[in-house]
Amino acid sequence: MKRFLAAALVVGAAFGCASSPKTDPTGGPPKLSEVEEKVLTQAAFELQCDKAQLQMSKLSTDGDMMGVKNETYGVRGCNKQATYKTSCGWGQCNVFNMAQVQGITPQRM
């Protein structure tokens, strides 16, 4: 019984991580959800990179509590990358960049 439950968890996790893009009925590129579009718009601005050059991956679904859905996305493009947390509910979606800004100027001693 324990082996069956362990196998079911592994199979469920594998299928739960797979996602299929929403296809466009006209045969064009997949349509993005409202939150995905917001993440790409913010990433294009912050990474100073055209949206067409960005690649986005959903890293995790962090939970759904009291009608608010939280997710984490990774975006790469133009030799840069960033991680974004989203919080959607009650008629609005917010996107937060999770990067910690660090100076790259060498410090003199």
Secondary structure in CASP SS format (residue, H / E / C, confidence):
PFRMAT SS
TARGET T0000
AUTHOR 0000-0000-0000
METHOD secondary structure of the structure
MODEL  1
M C 1.00
K H 1.00
R H 1.00
F H 1.00
L H 1.00
A H 1.00
A H 1.00
A H 1.00
L H 1.00
V H 1.00
V H 1.00
G H 1.00
A H 1.00
A H 1.00
F H 1.00
G H 1.00
C H 1.00
A C 1.00
S C 1.00
S C 1.00
P C 1.00
K E 1.00
T C 1.00
D C 1.00
P C 1.00
T C 1.00
G C 1.00
G C 1.00
P C 1.00
P C 1.00
K E 1.00
L C 1.00
S C 1.00
E H 1.00
V H 1.00
E H 1.00
E H 1.00
K H 1.00
V H 1.00
L H 1.00
T H 1.00
Q H 1.00
A H 1.00
A H 1.00
F H 1.00
E H 1.00
L H 1.00
Q C 1.00
C C 1.00
D C 1.00
K H 1.00
A H 1.00
Q H 1.00
L C 1.00
Q E 1.00
M E 1.00
S E 1.00
K E 1.00
L E 1.00
S E 1.00
T E 1.00
D E 1.00
G E 1.00
D E 1.00
M E 1.00
M C 1.00
G C 1.00
V E 1.00
K E 1.00
N E 1.00
E E 1.00
T E 1.00
Y E 1.00
G E 1.00
V E 1.00
R E 1.00
G E 1.00
C C 1.00
N C 1.00
K E 1.00
Q E 1.00
A E 1.00
T E 1.00
Y E 1.00
K E 1.00
T E 1.00
S E 1.00
C E 1.00
G E 1.00
W C 1.00
G C 1.00
Q E 1.00
C E 1.00
N E 1.00
V E 1.00
F E 1.00
N E 1.00
M C 1.00
A C 1.00
Q C 1.00
V C 1.00
Q C 1.00
G C 1.00
I C 1.00
T C 1.00
P C 1.00
Q C 1.00
R C 1.00
M C 1.00
END
